[in-house]
Amino acid sequence: MTILTRLEQWMEQGKISPEQHAHLAGLSRGEPFSLFLELNVLLYAGVLAFVAGLGWTVSTWSQQLGDVLVLTVLSIILAACSWYCFSRAPAWSPAETPAPSPIFDYVLYLGSLVWSLELGYIENRFHMLSGQWDLYLLATAGLYFFLAYRFDNRFVLSLGLSSLAGWFGLTISHWTAHADAAYRQYALLYCLLVGGGGALLQRRGLKPHFFGTYLNIVANVLFWAVLSGVFNREGYGLWFLALLIACGASLGWGLARRQFAFVAYAAVYGYVGVSSILIRDIHGETAILSYFVLTCAAMLVMLVQIARRFGREA
């Protein structure tokens, strides 16, 4: 029996979907397949690594190179990226817009990261705002939101959402009393504002495909906020109940929308929260190690089975 015949049988039995059958049949016949996702991730990682190296060079050799040279190089890179993006970009549209060239998105991402690097260098050297980094983060978040919606880039949108979260965090750090409780409260407020804003923009038809990015960021911040309450030695019961509700909602959303990421969020964050309660009164290293070996193996098997059934998020 040939591989193609087996694939036909599996599809008729419902073990694989027609899309999986077409993909596997193409591989068995030696047809070319797309590496777009893998190459895309590698190129974005390459841009990030380049900026990280640039930042290391600036921090290590800034005194030898001098402020003028450092700022000139960073400004030239930033100006070149800005000129390229604004000169090549098509007219703005509220719908999803394809990139005008293969390198467009990477140039935009490079310019966004260089902007943050140059801004950090200027404040670190000249203290223009007397160390008020929260103002820099708020302004940077606004710039990233503008660039993300103007040029239709979800990676830059993620930078904007992260900068906004950083602004929330630095604002709270100025307070001295009840910092932990304040962080949790403002994390929940951040989730409410970002999630509500993303949903509103989706309903208005403004880049509705961005909603998944909003939802992923909100889910992670929400789970971290709830987990911080579960980790408390006292008064964690309400937070544990909130964790169970959040896990149930994330699991239901992931299964209904066939988005494996939200299934993984529910499994991983739920596992961490439940484990923190189960082992907090256990002091034997052998018992704790045995617990993690057995439960991690079971968790991995469960996630693999779910991934096989529902696929991964596109």
C-alpha positions in Angstrom: 0.0 0.0 0.0 1.5 3.4 -1.0 1.7 6.5 1.1 -0.9 8.3 -1.0 -3.3 5.4 -0.6 -2.9 5.5 3.2 -3.4 9.3 3.2 -6.6 8.8 1.2 -7.9 6.3 3.8 -7.0 8.5 6.7 -8.8 11.4 5.2 -11.9 9.3 4.5 -11.8 8.0 8.1 -11.6 11.6 9.4 -8.1 11.2 10.9 -6.7 14.0 8.9 -8.3 17.1 7.3 -8.4 17.7 3.6 -5.8 20.5 4.1 -3.5 18.1 5.9 -4.1 15.5 3.2 -3.1 18.0 0.5 0.0 19.1 2.4 1.2 15.6 3.2 0.4 14.3 -0.3 2.5 17.1 -1.8 5.4 16.3 0.5 5.2 12.6 -0.5 5.3 13.6 -4.2 8.3 15.8 -3.6 6.5 19.0 -4.4 8.0 22.3 -3.1 6.6 23.7 0.1 6.6 27.1 1.7 9.1 28.2 4.3 7.7 31.7 4.6 6.8 31.5 8.3 10.2 30.1 9.3 12.1 32.6 7.2 10.0 35.4 8.4 10.8 34.5 12.0 14.5 34.2 11.3 14.6 37.6 9.5 12.9 39.4 12.4 15.2 37.6 14.8 18.1 38.8 12.6 17.0 42.4 12.8 16.6 42.1 16.6 20.1 40.6 16.9 21.6 43.4 14.7 20.0 46.1 17.0 21.2 44.2 20.1 24.7 44.1 18.7 24.4 47.8 17.8 23.3 48.6 21.3 26.2 46.6 22.8 28.6 48.5 20.6 27.2 51.9 21.6 27.2 51.1 25.3 30.8 49.6 25.2 32.5 52.1 22.9 30.5 55.3 23.3 33.2 57.1 25.2 35.9 56.2 22.6 33.6 57.0 19.7 32.0 60.2 21.1 28.4 61.3 21.3 28.5 63.0 17.9 29.5 59.9 16.0 27.2 57.6 17.9 24.2 59.9 17.4 25.1 60.6 13.7 25.2 56.8 12.9 22.0 56.1 14.7 20.2 59.1 13.1 21.4 58.1 9.7 20.0 54.6 10.1 16.7 56.0 11.5 16.4 58.6 8.7 17.1 56.0 6.0 14.5 53.6 7.5 11.9 56.4 7.7 12.5 57.6 4.2 12.3 54.1 2.8 9.0 53.3 4.6 7.2 56.6 3.9 8.3 56.7 0.3 7.4 53.1 -0.5 4.2 52.7 1.5 0.8 52.5 -0.3 -2.1 54.7 0.6 -3.5 53.9 4.0 -6.4 51.5 4.2 -8.3 50.3 7.3 -8.2 46.7 5.9 -5.2 44.4 5.8 -2.6 45.8 3.4 0.2 43.7 2.0 3.8 45.0 2.2 4.9 46.9 -0.9 8.2 45.0 -1.0 9.7 41.9 0.6 12.0 43.9 2.9 9.5 46.6 3.9 8.4 45.1 7.2 12.0 44.4 8.3 13.1 47.9 7.5 10.2 49.3 9.5 11.0 47.0 12.5 14.7 48.0 12.3 13.8 51.7 12.3 11.4 51.2 15.3 14.1 49.5 17.4 16.8 52.0 16.4 14.4 54.8 17.6 14.2 53.2 21.0 18.0 52.7 21.1 18.8 56.3 20.2 16.2 57.7 22.6 17.6 55.6 25.4 21.1 56.8 24.6 20.1 60.5 24.5 18.4 60.3 27.9 21.2 58.3 29.4 23.8 60.8 28.3 22.0 64.1 28.5 19.1 63.5 31.0 16.8 65.7 29.0 13.7 64.7 31.0 15.7 64.1 34.3 15.2 60.3 34.1 11.5 60.3 33.6 11.4 57.2 31.5 7.7 56.8 31.9 7.2 59.9 29.6 9.6 58.4 27.0 7.7 55.1 27.1 4.3 56.8 26.7 5.6 58.9 23.7 7.2 55.8 22.2 4.1 53.8 22.6 2.1 56.4 20.7 4.7 56.5 17.9 4.6 52.7 17.6 0.8 52.6 17.5 0.9 55.2 14.7 3.5 53.3 12.7 1.7 49.9 13.2 -1.6 51.3 11.9 0.0 53.3 9.1 2.1 50.5 7.8 0.1 47.5 8.9 2.7 45.7 11.0 1.8 43.5 14.0 5.3 43.3 15.3 5.5 47.1 15.7 2.0 46.9 17.3 3.5 44.5 19.8 6.3 47.0 20.5 3.6 49.7 21.2 1.6 47.5 23.5 4.8 46.5 25.4 5.9 50.1 25.7 2.4 51.0 27.1 2.7 48.2 29.6 6.2 49.5 30.6 4.7 53.0 31.1 2.1 51.5 33.5 4.9 49.7 35.4 7.2 52.7 35.7 4.3 54.9 36.8 3.5 52.5 39.6 7.2 52.2 40.6 7.1 55.8 41.8 4.8 54.7 44.5 6.2 53.3 47.7 3.2 51.8 49.5 1.4 48.5 48.5 3.4 48.2 45.3 2.5 44.5 44.6 -1.2 45.2 44.9 -0.9 48.3 42.8 0.9 46.3 40.1 -1.8 43.8 39.9 -4.6 46.4 39.9 -3.0 48.4 37.1 -2.2 45.2 35.2 -5.9 44.4 35.2 -6.7 48.0 34.2 -4.2 47.6 31.3 -5.9 44.4 30.2 -9.3 46.1 30.3 -8.1 49.2 28.3 -6.1 47.3 25.8 -8.6 44.5 25.3 -11.5 46.9 25.1 -9.6 49.2 22.7 -8.7 46.3 20.5 -12.3 45.0 20.4 -13.6 48.5 19.6 -11.1 49.0 16.8 -12.0 45.6 15.4 -15.8 46.5 15.5 -15.0 49.8 13.7 -13.1 47.9 11.0 -9.8 49.5 11.7 -7.2 46.8 11.0 -9.4 44.1 12.4 -6.7 41.5 11.9 -4.8 43.2 14.7 -7.2 41.9 17.3 -5.3 38.7 17.7 -2.2 40.6 18.7 -4.2 42.6 21.3 -5.7 39.4 22.6 -2.4 37.6 23.0 -0.8 40.5 24.9 -3.8 40.9 27.1 -4.0 37.1 27.9 -0.3 37.0 29.0 -0.5 40.1 31.1 -3.8 39.0 32.7 -2.3 35.6 33.6 0.8 37.1 35.1 -1.3 39.5 37.2 -3.5 36.7 38.5 -0.6 34.4 39.2 1.1 37.1 41.3 -1.9 37.0 43.5 -1.9 33.2 43.6 1.7 33.2 44.8 0.8 35.2 47.9 1.0 33.2 51.1 -2.3 34.8 52.3 -5.5 35.8 50.6 -4.8 33.8 47.5 -8.1 32.0 47.3 -9.9 34.7 45.3 -6.9 35.0 42.9 -6.9 31.2 42.4 -10.6 31.3 41.5 -9.8 34.1 39.1 -7.0 31.9 37.6 -9.4 29.0 37.1 -11.9 31.3 35.4 -9.2 32.8 33.1 -7.9 29.3 32.2 -11.4 28.2 31.4 -12.1 31.2 29.2 -8.7 30.9 27.4 -9.3 27.1 26.8 -12.8 27.7 25.5 -11.6 30.5 23.2 -8.7 28.4 21.9 -10.8 25.3 21.2 -13.7 27.3 19.6 -11.4 29.4 17.4 -8.8 26.6 16.8 -6.1 28.8 18.2 -3.6 26.5 20.0 -1.8 29.4 21.7 -4.7 30.1 24.0 -5.0 26.4 24.8 -1.3 26.4 25.7 -1.8 29.6 27.9 -4.6 27.8 29.9 -2.5 24.7 30.3 0.8 26.3 31.2 -0.4 29.1 33.5 -3.0 26.9 35.1 -0.3 24.3 35.8 2.0 26.9 37.4 -0.8 28.2 39.6 -2.1 24.8 40.7 1.5 23.6 41.3 2.3 26.7 43.5 -0.5 25.8 45.8 0.1 22.0 45.9 3.8 22.2 46.7 4.0 25.3 48.9 3.8 23.2 52.1 6.1 20.4 50.7 9.7 20.7 51.8 11.2 17.4 50.6 13.3 17.9 47.5 12.7 14.4 46.3 8.9 14.8 46.5 9.0 18.1 44.7 11.3 16.7 41.9 9.0 13.7 41.5 6.0 15.9 41.2 7.4 18.1 38.5 8.8 15.1 36.5 5.5 13.3 36.5 3.2 16.3 36.0 5.4 17.9 33.3 5.5 14.7 31.3 1.7 14.5 31.5 1.3 18.1 30.5 3.6 17.6 27.5 1.6 14.6 26.3 -1.6 16.4 26.7 -0.4 19.5 24.8 0.9 17.3 22.0 -2.4 15.5 21.7 -4.4 18.7 21.6 -2.0 20.2 19.0 -2.4 17.2 16.8 -6.2 17.6 16.9 -6.7 21.3 16.6 -3.5 22.4 14.8 -1.6 25.4 15.6 -2.6 29.0 15.2 -2.1 30.4 11.8 
